[in-house]
Each structure stands twice: as structure tokens, then as C-alpha cells.
């Protein structure tokens, strides 16, 4: 059992891991849940000494595997939410210090929903109001926050980021039930990109608190939920690792077209990595 920072307990257990070589360590494993159900988890872990993270926008929306092949990127994970069916990103999006056109989150949630903020070697995960109004680097709004300081974050177990209260802006309440999920975690030395399968026989998916507990188990100091359901997609070592499903038992071959993603690239030769205490 794990103590959450809101005095709510979450139980998670994991099985042995399988590994493959590449820029990151790819790990696929069965993850049993407290009620006897299970799901398959795919985790790619990258050493920040040799890998960097960046936000990318796909205009028009594109399957992540197709974009990776076209852009020469071997490792990437789904980014933030988008408006269906047009594919406009939902929430704030900044790339290289420039703001991109998006559909904003409904008030008051835009000010508090969590983000991935990247400025050089600094990778920050947290509510929007904890970052500059005009970020100097990349910023992708998603959420809720799953982990903070190595424990399950309050936002993973309550609705302080308004995903239930503001669910009218989504296809459904993303907090409700078990689904395929995607998440990004970081610590001082690693980038942790995770998806889980779901919506199939033997593939339960995860609730938001279960996903948060998994990220802490995997060693994330901080972690954030990314777009999930049929959009959950992880490309690692040049191939898709998870099995996207749009509904129960309905595979999405190649995954759903996405509006944004987080790309993990090899650090350029000679590119200096900031020390962990300056690159939180």
C-alpha cells in the first residue's frame, strides 16, 4: 500500500520486466491490479545524459508512427488533448518560446491544469500557474498531475484540475474508470514514458490513481497524465509498443491521428547536459 499526499491509499504491484536495447530501456510487463484484473504496461526509460525531450505539433493531425518515420524520430509518446474531429490542440501549447493556436481549456481550469514545460535541460511538470506566462521554451498542457516529489499527487485522486467538473469539453470524463493511459515521468537523471493497454479481454486498463501509483513504482519523482484512450501511443526504438483501441476490442491500426507529441531525441555530440540539481 502507498500513502498518497491526501491520506488516500493506493495499492499497486508489478511483475518482472523485459528489456530491449536502444536509446532507452524498453520494458513491457503484466501489471496485476488489486481486484484481480491486470493490464499490459509499456515503459521506455531514457538517461537524460544522452536524451533530450521536446514538444512537437502535427499539423494536420497524424499517426505518431507515421510522423516519427517521416521526421526520423525513433522515440516519442502522445502529447496533450485535442478537439475531435478537427484535431486542434486543446490547452496551451508553446514551442521554442512561440505560442501556437489552440482551443483553450474552459475557465477556470486553464490556469490550473498541469503542463510539461521544457527549457533547455529543465523539464518541469506542474500546474500552469507555476510556470511563466510566456515560457522561453516548450510548454504542453495536459494533466492531471500524477506524482510530485516521489508520491502520488493529490490531483491524481481528486478533481482539483477539473477534468470531471469540466468534462463537457471532452468526449467523456477522463477520470472515470479504467482505460488505456499514457504518462510522462521524470527524475533528475531519467525520462520515463509509459502507456498501458486496455479495452480488451485481459486488458483492464488503469484508473487515474492506479496510473499515478504505477509511475511512482517506476521511480518517477514527478509525473503527468497525457492523452489516453484511443490516443495512447508509445513509439520506442522505432516501433509502436502498445496496442491502441478506440473502444472495447476495436483496434486502431497505427494508432489515432494526434495533434501533439513528446519526442525523445539523442543528445547531439558534445551537447552539455546540465547537472540534475539545475535541470529538475
Number of C-alpha atoms within 10 A of each C-alpha: 9 15 13 19 16 13 9 13 15 17 14 19 14 15 10 9 14 11 13 13 9 14 19 25 17 22 18 21 17 17 23 16 17 11 7 6 13 20 24 21 26 26 27 27 19 25 17 24 18 18 19 22 23 22 24 19 20 17 12 11 19 18 18 29 25 13 17 18 12 9 9 11 19 20 27 29 28 31 30 28 24 23 16 11 7 10 19 20 27 25 24 22 27 23 19 15 15 14 15 12 13 16 14 14 18 15 10 11 18 20 16 20 24 30 29 30 26 25 17 16 19 19 22 21 28 24 22 23 13 13 16 10 8 11 17 16 18 23 29 30 29 28 28 32 30 33 31 21 13 19 22 33 24 22 26 26 23 17 14 16 22 21 22 17 12 17 14 11 15 15 9 12 15 19 19 11 11 20 27 32 27 28 30 26 27 25 21 19 15 21 23 23 28 31 31 32 29 29 23 18 10 12 22 22 27 27 19 24 26 21 28 34 28 25 29 23 16 16 16 27 20 28 35 30 27 31 24 22 23 23 28 29 36 31 23 27 19 16 14 20 22 23 23 29 23 18 15 12 13 12 16 15 11 14 23 22 21 27 26 27 24 22 20 24 18 18 15 10 7 6 9 11 17 14 14 15 9 10 18 17
